[in-house]
């Protein structure tokens, strides 16, 4: 999961708008602040229920989740994110 930003850069070009659902019930991501400044990722609050499925790691059920949006810029480089991993 730590390589996610690097993997995405292999498939997306500058200007790509990336959103993904990853069961965030707090306004943060696992890549903030290690990879991204707090202004780099926008988090949209969404209402919805995710099944309580302990087998797949979904332990808690929440009413609100946060959908992250990352717009890839020229500053987003594989080298930049590799340096973040080694810190």
Backbone as a chain_set.jsonl record, in Angstrom:
{"seq": "XXXXXXXXXXXXXXXXXXXXXXXXXXXXXXXXXXXXXXXXXXXXXXXXXXXXXXXXXXXXXXXXXXXXXXXXXXXXXXXXXXXXXXX", "coords": {"N": [[0.811, -1.188, 0.0], [2.048, 1.189, 0.587], [3.381, 1.855, -1.704], [1.516, 2.795, -3.416], [1.099, 5.567, -4.427], [3.32, 5.704, -6.174], [2.861, 3.572, -7.929], [0.491, 4.46, -9.154], [1.413, 6.663, -10.631], [2.637, 5.455, -12.766], [0.649, 4.857, -14.513], [-0.94, 7.081, -14.918], [-1.278, 10.407, -16.209], [-0.15, 13.865, -16.032], [-2.612, 15.97, -14.739], [-4.556, 14.08, -14.423], [-7.38, 13.102, -12.593], [-7.779, 11.509, -9.692], [-9.765, 9.411, -7.819], [-10.728, 7.379, -5.068], [-12.141, 4.721, -3.167], [-11.604, 3.909, 0.116], [-12.473, 3.18, 2.648], [-12.333, 5.303, 4.559], [-13.056, 6.884, 7.491], [-12.36, 9.078, 8.783], [-11.214, 12.408, 8.198], [-8.663, 12.051, 6.558], [-5.774, 10.499, 4.998], [-3.88, 7.465, 4.506], [-1.6, 8.252, 3.345], [-1.13, 10.846, 3.972], [0.535, 12.773, 6.319], [2.823, 11.844, 5.063], [3.312, 11.465, 2.254], [1.824, 13.495, 1.027], [1.01, 16.98, 1.19], [-1.392, 18.591, 3.312], [-3.068, 20.09, 1.721], [-2.895, 18.95, -0.764], [-4.423, 16.658, -1.203], [-7.83, 16.435, -1.62], [-10.643, 15.915, 0.4], [-13.731, 14.452, 0.214], [-16.799, 14.401, 1.816], [-18.929, 11.688, 2.18], [-22.076, 10.044, 2.368], [-23.045, 6.882, 3.47], [-23.361, 3.335, 3.761], [-21.169, 0.733, 4.584], [-20.822, -2.699, 4.258], [-20.579, -4.607, 7.253], [-18.063, -6.501, 7.406], [-16.104, -8.619, 8.67], [-14.394, -10.568, 7.742], [-13.188, -9.53, 5.47], [-11.784, -7.461, 6.541], [-13.232, -5.21, 7.24], [-14.121, -3.864, 9.914], [-15.606, -2.009, 11.392], [-18.658, -0.148, 11.143], [-19.747, 2.783, 9.606], [-21.489, 5.931, 9.288], [-20.631, 8.001, 7.732], [-18.175, 8.617, 5.296], [-14.962, 9.397, 3.838], [-13.987, 10.466, 0.749], [-11.101, 10.464, -1.03], [-9.503, 12.804, -3.249], [-7.131, 13.163, -5.696], [-5.283, 15.212, -7.691], [-3.117, 14.836, -10.222], [-0.024, 16.39, -10.632], [2.743, 18.162, -12.233], [4.669, 18.169, -10.291], [4.435, 15.768, -9.045], [6.293, 13.059, -8.872], [7.897, 9.916, -9.49], [10.388, 9.648, -8.265], [10.242, 11.566, -6.214], [8.281, 10.426, -4.506], [9.481, 8.006, -3.884], [11.6, 8.889, -2.313], [10.152, 9.707, -0.102], [9.393, 7.272, 0.984], [11.776, 6.237, 1.945], [12.383, 7.855, 4.047]], "CA": [[0.0, 0.0, 0.0], [2.91, 2.368, 0.635], [3.821, 2.167, -3.058], [0.355, 3.199, -4.204], [1.344, 6.777, -5.237], [4.292, 5.397, -7.225], [2.176, 2.73, -8.906], [-0.467, 5.286, -9.89], [2.132, 7.514, -11.582], [2.991, 4.655, -13.945], [-0.523, 4.726, -15.389], [-1.675, 8.336, -15.051], [-0.484, 11.55, -16.643], [-0.443, 15.138, -15.38], [-3.993, 16.385, -14.942], [-5.47, 12.998, -14.059], [-8.075, 13.243, -11.312], [-7.892, 10.165, -9.139], [-10.537, 9.222, -6.593], [-10.791, 5.967, -4.712], [-12.81, 4.466, -1.894], [-10.786, 3.022, 0.934], [-13.039, 3.052, 3.991], [-11.857, 6.352, 5.457], [-14.124, 7.534, 8.25], [-11.787, 10.301, 9.324], [-10.735, 13.193, 7.06], [-7.224, 11.891, 6.374], [-5.436, 9.297, 4.25], [-2.655, 6.855, 5.035], [-0.46, 8.889, 2.68], [-1.01, 12.205, 4.476], [1.363, 13.746, 5.604], [4.064, 11.255, 4.563], [3.481, 11.742, 0.834], [1.095, 14.655, 0.532], [0.621, 18.076, 2.066], [-2.831, 18.503, 3.576], [-3.799, 20.747, 0.633], [-2.72, 18.18, -1.999], [-5.54, 15.716, -1.304], [-9.128, 16.935, -1.167], [-11.464, 14.83, 0.94], [-15.156, 14.723, 0.098], [-17.606, 13.631, 2.759], [-20.028, 10.977, 1.543], [-22.917, 9.242, 3.254], [-23.24, 5.535, 2.953], [-23.065, 2.207, 4.645], [-20.317, -0.327, 4.065], [-21.16, -3.898, 5.027], [-19.7, -4.997, 8.343], [-17.544, -7.767, 6.92], [-14.829, -8.83, 9.365], [-13.545, -11.438, 6.945], [-12.428, -8.692, 4.546], [-11.113, -6.4, 7.272], [-14.122, -4.099, 7.53], [-14.535, -4.187, 11.273], [-16.586, -1.053, 11.898], [-19.586, 0.432, 10.186], [-19.899, 4.203, 9.856], [-22.482, 6.603, 8.453], [-19.947, 8.97, 6.876], [-16.834, 8.254, 4.847], [-14.282, 10.469, 3.121], [-13.473, 10.035, -0.543], [-9.984, 11.332, -1.396], [-9.292, 13.178, -4.649], [-5.755, 13.578, -5.953], [-5.065, 15.666, -9.061], [-1.694, 14.652, -10.472], [0.641, 17.563, -11.19], [4.128, 17.948, -12.663], [5.482, 17.964, -9.088], [4.289, 14.379, -8.611], [7.242, 12.214, -9.6], [8.242, 8.663, -8.818], [11.549, 9.917, -7.411], [9.761, 12.288, -5.027], [7.596, 9.509, -3.604], [10.459, 7.011, -3.393], [12.306, 9.545, -1.219], [9.249, 9.694, 1.05], [9.397, 5.928, 1.557], [13.053, 5.992, 2.627], [12.535, 8.75, 5.214]], "C": [[0.864, 1.265, 0.0], [3.37, 2.78, -0.756], [2.691, 2.662, -3.946], [0.596, 4.473, -5.019], [2.314, 6.518, -6.395], [3.63, 4.562, -8.317], [1.214, 3.545, -9.763], [0.243, 6.124, -10.956], [2.556, 6.76, -12.842], [1.861, 4.629, -14.969], [-1.247, 6.044, -15.679], [-0.737, 9.473, -15.452], [-0.903, 12.793, -15.86], [-1.871, 15.556, -15.749], [-5.016, 15.312, -14.614], [-6.078, 13.285, -12.698], [-8.357, 11.841, -10.807], [-8.727, 10.206, -7.867], [-10.613, 7.728, -6.322], [-11.474, 5.832, -3.365], [-11.956, 3.506, -1.094], [-11.196, 3.049, 2.403], [-12.484, 4.057, 4.994], [-13.046, 6.948, 6.196], [-13.605, 8.722, 9.03], [-11.218, 11.082, 8.14], [-9.213, 13.196, 6.942], [-6.991, 10.699, 5.459], [-4.175, 8.705, 4.862], [-1.417, 7.474, 4.404], [-0.261, 10.326, 3.121], [-0.487, 12.106, 5.901], [2.626, 13.152, 4.994], [4.326, 11.6, 3.095], [2.913, 13.085, 0.399], [0.928, 15.72, 1.604], [-0.888, 18.002, 2.25], [-3.667, 19.169, 2.482], [-3.738, 19.964, -0.673], [-3.892, 17.227, -2.251], [-6.791, 16.402, -0.795], [-9.929, 15.734, -0.692], [-12.928, 15.247, 0.911], [-15.922, 13.807, 1.037], [-18.762, 12.982, 2.001], [-20.802, 10.195, 2.601], [-23.074, 7.865, 2.641], [-22.867, 4.497, 3.974], [-22.184, 1.217, 3.899], [-20.629, -1.555, 4.895], [-20.122, -4.201, 6.105], [-19.204, -6.41, 8.044], [-16.161, -8.004, 7.521], [-13.869, -9.69, 8.56], [-12.67, -10.633, 5.98], [-11.781, -7.502, 5.225], [-11.961, -5.192, 7.576], [-14.753, -4.353, 8.887], [-15.656, -3.291, 11.754], [-17.47, -0.544, 10.78], [-19.809, 1.887, 10.571], [-20.951, 4.785, 8.919], [-21.837, 7.547, 7.437], [-18.553, 8.45, 6.548], [-16.257, 9.434, 4.073], [-13.625, 9.897, 1.868], [-12.339, 10.976, -0.944], [-9.937, 11.598, -2.898], [-7.874, 13.719, -4.776], [-5.669, 13.975, -7.424], [-3.553, 15.657, -9.299], [-1.128, 15.88, -11.189], [2.059, 17.207, -11.629], [5.054, 17.705, -11.476], [5.421, 16.526, -8.585], [5.189, 13.502, -9.468], [7.523, 10.961, -8.788], [9.398, 8.885, -7.851], [11.12, 10.606, -6.111], [9.126, 11.328, -4.023], [8.5, 8.398, -3.099], [11.262, 7.599, -2.221], [11.452, 9.57, 0.049], [9.262, 8.336, 1.756], [10.65, 5.712, 2.384], [13.265, 6.893, 3.836], [12.285, 8.017, 6.495]], "O": [[0.452, 2.297, -0.53], [3.715, 3.943, -0.968], [2.912, 2.923, -5.129], [0.321, 4.467, -6.219], [2.135, 7.066, -7.483], [3.824, 4.826, -9.504], [1.136, 3.337, -10.973], [-0.271, 6.279, -12.064], [2.806, 7.379, -13.876], [2.097, 4.404, -16.156], [-2.075, 6.11, -16.587], [0.437, 9.493, -15.082], [-1.886, 12.772, -15.12], [-2.274, 15.501, -16.911], [-6.211, 15.596, -14.534], [-5.375, 13.667, -11.762], [-9.095, 11.081, -11.435], [-8.419, 10.959, -6.943], [-10.566, 6.916, -7.246], [-11.393, 6.727, -2.525], [-11.622, 2.419, -1.563], [-10.351, 2.951, 3.292], [-12.199, 3.709, 6.139], [-13.961, 7.47, 5.559], [-14.323, 9.305, 9.843], [-10.778, 10.471, 7.166], [-8.56, 14.209, 7.193], [-7.931, 9.957, 5.172], [-3.485, 9.363, 5.641], [-0.302, 7.248, 4.876], [0.692, 10.971, 2.684], [-1.082, 11.351, 6.669], [3.438, 13.899, 4.448], [5.439, 11.985, 2.737], [3.457, 13.738, -0.491], [0.73, 15.409, 2.779], [-1.586, 17.41, 1.426], [-4.846, 18.85, 2.329], [-4.469, 20.289, -1.609], [-4.296, 17.025, -3.396], [-6.818, 16.896, 0.332], [-9.896, 14.668, -1.307], [-13.315, 16.256, 1.5], [-15.718, 12.593, 1.049], [-19.485, 13.655, 1.266], [-20.238, 9.745, 3.598], [-23.218, 7.723, 1.427], [-22.142, 4.768, 4.931], [-22.424, 0.906, 2.733], [-20.695, -1.466, 6.121], [-18.921, -4.06, 5.874], [-19.857, -7.393, 8.394], [-15.155, -7.619, 6.926], [-12.653, -9.55, 8.69], [-11.533, -11.018, 5.706], [-11.274, -6.611, 4.543], [-11.45, -4.218, 8.129], [-15.802, -4.989, 8.985], [-16.563, -3.75, 12.448], [-17.072, -0.517, 9.615], [-20.035, 2.19, 11.743], [-21.263, 4.2, 7.882], [-22.432, 7.853, 6.404], [-17.85, 7.916, 7.407], [-16.981, 10.357, 3.7], [-12.817, 8.97, 1.932], [-12.579, 12.161, -1.176], [-10.281, 10.738, -3.708], [-7.476, 14.625, -4.044], [-5.951, 13.163, -8.305], [-2.809, 16.39, -8.647], [-1.664, 16.342, -12.197], [2.517, 16.084, -11.42], [6.113, 17.098, -11.636], [6.262, 16.11, -7.788], [4.894, 13.233, -10.632], [7.401, 10.951, -7.563], [9.384, 8.362, -6.737], [11.597, 10.253, -5.033], [9.402, 11.408, -2.826], [8.301, 7.899, -1.992], [11.566, 6.897, -1.258], [11.983, 9.464, 1.155], [9.155, 8.266, 2.981], [10.591, 5.063, 3.429], [14.233, 6.713, 4.575], [12.368, 8.609, 7.572]]}, "num_chains": 1, "name": "protein.A"}
